[in-house]
Amino acid sequence: MTEPAKPVLLIGLGNPLMGDEGIGWHVAERLRMDSRLPSYLESIAGGTDLLRFAPLIEKCRHVVLVDALLDEDRPGRVQFVEGPLAGFDSRQGHAHSLSALQAIELLRLLTPSLSAVRFTLALVGIASASMSAALSAPLAAALPGITDAILGKCIMSPETPAQPAHAPHPFQICGACKQAWPTWEGFVVDPAIRLLGFQAVIANADLNLLVFEHRCGSSVSILARRLRHLLPGQEGERPFTTLFGTGECHEHCRFLTNLEMCDSPCVNARDRRLILLFQSMKRGVSQP
């Protein structure tokens, strides 16, 4: 049986082989072995690939992302940024690519339930980054204090009452006209919705998209993994690797509007089977 997700998740970002740039990774590893870590808090050294934790993030109430920030004047200083992260861009001196943080904002658009997840960005100042498996001496000395500050931000009082139950989140919301579909069934059979195509994300199949057009003129994208439970025996199963770009690839995924089925032993072929399922459901509804 899968262990239920803990309500608070801390993910340490950064490359531990790039010296101080990996401070988030070091903080997460230190906290993971800290006896003070509350039972409701999980600490993960995520490295530079935040997207692979998307399914876990969806199950949490509070996510703390620990990362490095170029700050030559005050290395070791911890700053906390609450709320939307999309506005925090490279002009603010982030130590490395912001694509992972921008992906979180994209996931919030694609998965309405993420709107209920509280995000905190814990930024640790560093003077520079260079190839090294160890932190610089000043930052290593400051690591205990950095860890304490971030742990304090994560801690919830045991006396805090449970959050009141919220109304169920709709399955999807149109970003343009704000129409909401309470369930996946209602979305799929809605005559105002038309399937446009399938977009495979080669680097991470969990981010594959089914792209639809709404009658209002806007496109609505759904993460394919949110609907894999409709494929019997497929939920959570990842038996194949991607064949894209190999001699075995049928190249259906090269074009968004290609709705053909694929019989290759490929992770993307599995998600393409959803296309046939949706087309069958549409025909069933349109028949008298």
C-alpha positions in Angstrom: 0.0 0.0 0.0 1.3 3.5 -0.9 2.1 5.6 2.1 -0.1 8.8 2.1 1.6 12.0 1.3 2.6 14.3 4.1 0.9 17.7 4.2 4.1 19.7 4.1 6.8 19.1 1.5 10.2 20.7 1.4 12.2 20.3 -1.8 15.9 21.4 -2.0 16.8 22.7 -5.4 20.2 23.0 -7.0 23.1 21.0 -8.2 25.2 19.6 -5.4 28.2 19.4 -7.7 28.2 23.1 -8.3 29.3 24.3 -4.9 27.2 26.9 -3.2 24.6 26.7 -6.0 23.5 23.4 -4.4 22.7 24.9 -1.0 19.0 23.9 -1.4 20.1 20.2 -1.8 22.3 20.4 1.3 19.6 22.0 3.4 17.1 19.2 2.4 19.6 16.5 3.1 20.4 18.0 6.5 16.8 18.3 7.4 16.0 14.8 6.3 18.3 13.4 9.0 17.3 16.0 11.6 15.6 14.5 14.7 13.5 17.6 15.0 11.7 17.0 11.7 8.0 16.9 12.4 6.0 13.8 11.3 3.9 15.9 8.9 6.9 17.3 7.0 8.8 15.5 4.3 12.2 16.8 3.1 13.5 15.8 -0.4 16.8 16.8 -2.1 15.3 17.4 -5.5 18.4 18.6 -7.4 17.6 20.4 -10.6 14.6 18.4 -11.7 11.6 19.8 -9.9 9.0 18.6 -12.4 9.3 14.9 -11.5 7.8 15.8 -8.1 4.6 17.2 -9.6 2.4 14.2 -8.6 3.6 14.5 -5.0 3.2 18.3 -4.9 -0.5 17.9 -5.9 -1.1 15.9 -2.7 0.4 18.5 -0.3 -1.0 21.6 1.5 2.3 23.5 1.7 5.4 23.2 -0.5 8.6 24.9 0.5 11.2 25.3 -2.3 14.8 26.0 -1.1 17.1 27.5 -3.6 20.2 29.7 -4.1 20.1 33.4 -4.8 23.1 35.4 -5.9 23.8 37.8 -3.1 27.5 38.8 -2.8 26.9 41.2 0.0 25.1 38.8 2.4 25.8 35.2 1.6 23.9 32.9 3.9 21.0 35.3 4.4 17.6 33.5 4.0 14.7 35.3 2.4 11.2 33.9 2.1 8.9 34.7 -0.8 5.2 33.7 -0.4 2.5 33.4 -3.0 2.7 33.2 -6.8 6.3 32.5 -8.0 5.9 33.5 -11.7 6.9 37.1 -11.0 10.2 36.0 -9.5 12.3 36.0 -12.6 16.0 36.0 -13.6 16.3 39.8 -13.2 16.2 39.1 -9.4 19.5 37.3 -9.5 18.4 33.6 -9.3 21.5 31.3 -9.2 20.3 29.1 -12.1 17.5 28.5 -14.6 14.0 29.4 -13.5 12.3 26.9 -15.8 11.4 24.6 -12.8 9.6 27.5 -11.0 7.9 28.5 -14.2 6.8 24.9 -14.6 5.1 25.1 -11.2 3.0 28.0 -12.4 2.2 26.1 -15.6 1.1 23.1 -13.5 -1.2 25.4 -11.5 -2.9 26.4 -14.7 -3.2 22.8 -15.9 -4.3 21.3 -12.5 -6.9 23.5 -10.7 -6.4 21.6 -7.4 -2.9 23.1 -7.2 -4.6 26.5 -6.5 -5.1 25.2 -2.9 -1.4 24.4 -2.4 0.5 27.1 -0.6 4.0 27.7 -2.0 7.0 29.3 -0.2 10.3 30.0 -1.8 13.2 30.0 0.6 16.1 31.8 -1.0 19.6 31.4 0.4 22.2 34.1 -0.5 25.4 32.8 -2.1 28.4 34.8 -3.3 29.2 32.6 -6.3 28.9 29.2 -7.8 31.7 27.0 -9.1 32.2 23.3 -9.8 32.7 21.6 -6.4 31.1 18.8 -4.4 31.4 20.8 -1.2 30.0 24.1 0.0 32.3 27.1 0.5 33.7 27.4 4.0 31.6 30.5 4.9 28.3 28.9 3.7 29.2 25.5 5.3 29.6 27.4 8.6 26.3 29.1 8.2 24.4 25.9 7.2 23.1 25.1 10.7 21.6 28.5 11.1 20.2 28.4 7.6 18.6 25.0 8.3 17.1 26.3 11.6 15.5 29.3 9.9 13.9 27.2 7.1 12.7 24.5 9.5 11.1 27.2 11.6 9.2 28.4 8.5 8.0 24.8 7.8 6.8 24.0 11.3 3.1 24.0 12.0 1.9 24.0 15.6 0.4 20.6 16.6 -2.4 22.5 18.2 -3.4 24.1 14.9 -7.0 22.8 14.1 -7.5 20.9 10.9 -8.4 23.0 7.9 -12.1 23.1 7.1 -13.2 21.0 4.2 -13.3 23.0 1.0 -15.7 22.5 -1.9 -14.4 20.1 -4.5 -12.2 21.7 -7.1 -13.5 21.5 -10.6 -11.8 19.2 -13.0 -10.9 22.0 -15.3 -11.4 25.7 -15.8 -11.2 27.6 -19.1 -8.5 30.2 -18.8 -10.3 32.6 -21.1 -14.0 32.5 -20.3 -13.6 30.9 -16.8 -16.2 28.1 -17.5 -15.7 25.3 -15.1 -16.3 21.6 -15.6 -16.9 19.8 -12.3 -15.9 16.3 -13.6 -13.8 14.8 -16.3 -16.9 13.2 -17.8 -18.7 16.5 -18.2 -15.6 18.0 -19.8 -15.0 15.2 -22.3 -18.7 14.9 -23.5 -19.3 18.7 -23.6 -20.3 19.5 -27.2 -18.5 22.8 -26.8 -15.2 21.0 -26.4 -13.2 19.6 -29.4 -10.0 17.6 -29.2 -7.2 19.3 -31.1 -4.3 17.1 -30.5 -1.7 15.5 -28.3 1.6 17.1 -27.3 4.3 14.8 -26.0 6.9 16.2 -23.7 9.8 14.0 -24.5 11.9 14.8 -21.4 9.0 14.0 -19.0 6.0 11.9 -20.1 4.1 13.0 -16.9 3.8 16.4 -18.6 2.2 15.1 -21.8 -0.8 17.2 -22.8 -4.1 16.6 -24.4 -5.0 19.9 -26.1 -8.7 20.8 -26.6 -10.5 23.8 -28.2 -13.4 25.4 -26.3 -16.3 27.1 -28.1 -15.1 30.5 -26.7 -12.1 30.2 -29.0 -9.4 29.4 -26.5 -7.5 26.2 -26.1 -7.7 24.1 -22.9 -4.9 21.7 -22.1 -5.1 18.7 -19.8 -2.3 16.7 -18.3 -2.7 13.2 -19.7 -1.6 11.6 -16.5 -4.8 13.0 -14.8 -6.8 10.7 -17.1 -4.7 7.6 -17.2 -7.0 5.9 -14.6 -9.4 5.6 -17.5 -7.1 3.1 -19.2 -7.6 -0.3 -17.4 -4.4 -1.6 -15.8 -2.4 1.5 -16.8 -2.7 3.7 -13.6 0.8 4.4 -12.3 2.3 2.0 -14.9 5.4 3.1 -16.8 6.6 -0.1 -18.6 8.3 1.5 -21.6 10.7 4.3 -22.4 10.2 7.0 -25.0 11.1 5.9 -28.6 10.9 9.4 -30.0 13.7 10.1 -32.4 14.6 6.4 -32.7 14.2 4.1 -35.7 11.2 2.4 -33.9 9.3 5.7 -33.6 6.3 6.1 -35.9 6.6 9.9 -35.5 2.9 10.5 -34.6 4.0 12.8 -31.8 5.9 15.1 -34.0 2.7 16.9 -34.9 0.2 18.2 -32.4 -2.9 17.5 -34.6 -1.9 13.9 -35.5 -4.6 11.9 -33.7 -3.6 8.4 -35.0 -3.1 5.5 -32.6 0.4 4.1 -32.1 1.3 0.5 -31.3 4.9 1.1 -30.3 6.1 0.1 -26.8 6.4 3.8 -25.9 5.2 5.8 -23.0 3.6 8.3 -25.4 1.7 5.5 -27.2 0.0 4.7 -23.9 -1.3 8.3 -23.5 -2.4 8.4 -27.2 -4.9 5.6 -26.3 -6.9 8.3 -24.5 -7.6 9.9 -27.9 -9.5 6.8 -29.0 -11.4 6.7 -25.7 -12.5 10.3 -26.0 -13.6 9.9 -29.6 -15.7 6.9 -28.6 -17.3 8.8 -25.8 -18.1 11.7 -28.1 -19.7 9.4 -30.6 -21.8 7.7 -27.9 -23.2 11.1 -26.7 -24.0 12.3 -30.2 -25.9 9.2 -31.1 -29.7 9.5 -30.6 
